[in-house]
Amino acid sequence: MSKIKIGSLKTGIQTFGRSLLLPIAVLAPIGMIMGITGALSQSYMIEKLPFLANGVLQAVIMSLQNITSMIFNNIPLLFAMGVAYGMSKHEKGIAVFASVIGYLTLNIVMNSYLKLTGTMADKEVMAQAGQGIVLGVQTMRLEAMGGIVAGLVAAFTTDRFYKLELPLAFAFFGGKKSVPILTFVFMLPIGFVVPVIWSLFTRFLISISFIFTNNYFGVGVYWMMHRALIPFGLHHVLASIVRFTEAGGVYMIHDVPYTGILNATNEILFNLGPSDPAWAQYMPKLTSYLGAGQMLTTLFRVPAIGLAMYHTSFAKNKKVAKGVILTVVLTAFLGNITEPPEFSFLFIAPQLYVLYCVLCGLLALPMQFLHISIGYIRGTIFDFGIFGLLYDHTNWIELIALGLVNFAVFYVVFKWAIKKFDLETPGREKFEVNEMASSLLKEKKYPEIARIVIENLGGPENIVKVENCISRLRVDLVDQDKVNQAGIKDSGCAGLFFPQKNHIHVVFGPHVEFVRNAVDELLKK
């Protein structure tokens, strides 16, 4: 019984981590637009490129900056909707609608709490008191956590009450209509309790923030833990805690406190710019937990691992292996998705993955003193171009120098380990790789891939539920013994594993959503 409860808890935490991906996925491309417009509106950039001084062009640039900033000013609302969508099992649309009702209610109830307790701060000092204006209301600034609370309540209410039957006189308000109403009711006591809990929670997070934000080893510990949590799907939770809460630190920028790594970065990167003293004071540390730290993996470590795999692949398999390896490397290089290459050795050599995590932490430590100030959330080559080359004072050359050291170390270590322990990485399979399977994804034959997956999972009758995250198909099964693992590999997947009994993950990288859609369509027939 205890194992079942632990498994359910683990699944719930993983689902929660995945639900955070939706708002983060929205922030990343919009952040790139903000990065471009922020750079092109800086005075130093206009001096370098005089044509940017054109009034019409600057009006367009400033308009785009204002439009995108509206999204960032409402990050908690994005998290409310994203968490409600990800965590609810039924009627996801109603859950999202209810989450907005819940978030609005939470803020106005906390406003009432501040008035009733006499703790409403003057507008001049409300930032220091942890208060702020949210959607026109002065309330507690819970940042993303407020949205997460509203999303969780909405998801629970939806799954619990979407079939609620009421007496005939009130029947109109039953069923799905009851969900937003009940969410409103549930948020009333929560809005009075949260400010009390939040103050205690804030103190606790501040007390442990030294572990991840320590000036000597914090960034190394963070990236080691980040990679170590990937197999469990919990790395998104860790990243969100550091980005949006006191665990990531509180930064005083021009006498205004900014909570979390990302909130401080937003202010400096998009509003103040490289000429402000806050850039030199904070950006090297902030970006080491964001894009700059991720770039070491996506632009240098993953390509190094891929090259090591290619050089150690068997001659008969090199042609197909090259296509597979190049795809997963470009997925990281262009799309910031590192799981396919990581999973290619995680389950065949767990000890190598442990070494990989340790190396990621150790080789991130030099960022503490190199003053690299590049990047936003993602670590793609596009982010390097926008946030590294278009902005001044980024020290991008130092990132390349450190990246080359990372590349050399990872290449040597992985090439040695693959040969030493005879690891069956891509291209070293004892059987010849099926070139037809490799081409299925390239040719986007998703219905055929879905047929292979369903058939080798034991058929539709053995499939309980199908979900997906950013790179993996996640399937609950009736009996995992009916799974034909060798057959599933014919679908062209990058790997598969069982994180718990009767639950399988099949890695398809950026194609996973299209594979999921094809699987759903086939299961409906």
Secondary structure, 3 states (H helix, E strand, C coil): CHHHHHHHHHHHHHHHHHHCHHHHHHHHHHHHHHHHHHHHCCHHHHHHCHHHHCHHHHHHHHHHHHHHHHHHCCHHHHHHHHHHHHHCCCCHHHHHHHHHHHHHHHHHHHHHHHHHCCCCCCCCCCCCCCEEEECCEEEECCCHHHHHHHHHHHHHHHHHHCCCCCCHHHHHHCHHHHHHHHHHHHHHHHHHHHHHHHHHHHHHHHHHHHHHHCCCCHHHHHHHHHHHCHHHCCHHHHHHHHHHCHHHCEEEECCEEEECHHHHHHHHHHHHCCCCHHHHHHHHHHHHCCHHHHHHHHHHHHHHHHHHHHHHCCHHHHHHHHHHHHHHHHHHHHHCCCHHHHHHHHCCCHHHHHHHHHHHHHCCCCHHHHCCCCCCCCCCHHHHHHHHHCCCCCCHHHHHHHHHHHHHHHHHHHHHHHHHCCCCCCCCCCCCCCHHHHHHHHCCCHHHHHHHHHHHCCCHHHEEEEEECCCEEEEEECCHHHCCHHHHHCCCCCEEEEEECCEEEEECHHHHHHHHHHHHHHHHC
